Amino acid sequence: MAPSTAQGRMIPIRVYSTEFEAQNAKAALEIFGVECTISGDSAIRLLVPEAEAALANYALRTEVIPDSEEG
C-alpha cells in the first residue's frame, strides 16, 4: 500500500540513482511548498501527494523560482 498524508496518497514522480540528486529535487519542491519525501535504497524515489503531482513535475522541469513573500 502506498504511503499517504493529510493531502492524500503519495506517488513516485522521479527515480534517482543518488541520494544527492534526490535531496536537490526535494529541496526544489519544498521551495514551491510541495510536501515530499524520499524512499528507497538502490533506486531512490521522490514521492509527492497525488494531488500535487502536476505541480511537482512542473517545478522540476523549470527553473522558475516562486515569488518571495518578502519582496
N, C-alpha and C positions, 0 to 999 in steps of 0.2 A: 504494500500500500504506500502511495506517495505521501511525503510529509505535508502538513498543512499548517496554516497560520490563521489569524483572525481575518486575513484578506482572502483566504481560500487555499486551494490545493497548490503546492509548489511543484513546478515543472522545470525540467532542464532546458536551457536555451543555448548553452555553449558547452563544449568539452575542451579542456586544455590539457597539455602534456606536462606543464609545470605549475607548481603552487604560485610562483611569482606572477605568471600570466593571469591566473585566476584571481589573485588578490588585486591586481591592477584593474581588472574588469569590475570586480566587486566595488572597489573604491569609486570608479566612474559612475556606477549605478547609484551608489549612496549619495553622490552629489545631486543626482536627479530625484532623490527621495524615494528610490525604488528599494523596497526591502529585498534582500537576497541572502543566500547562504551558499557555502561551498561544501561539496560532498564527494567522497571517492578517494581512492588510493592511486592506482596506476592511471586511470582516466579521471581527471578531476572535473566534476560537473558543477556548473553555475546554475543554481535554482532560484526561480522567482515565482511570486504568486501568479497563477494562470491569468488573472485579470490584468496584470501589469506586463505581460509578455511582449505585447506590441511596443509599448513604451521602452522597455528594456532593450529590445532588438534595435529600435531606432537610436537610442542613446549610444549603443556600442558601435553602430555603423557610422556615426557622425562625430565630428569634433566640436559640436555645438556645446557651449557651456551655458547653463541656465543663468538667467539674470539674478544678480545678487540682491537680496533684500536691503543690504546696506547702501547700495547705490550708485 
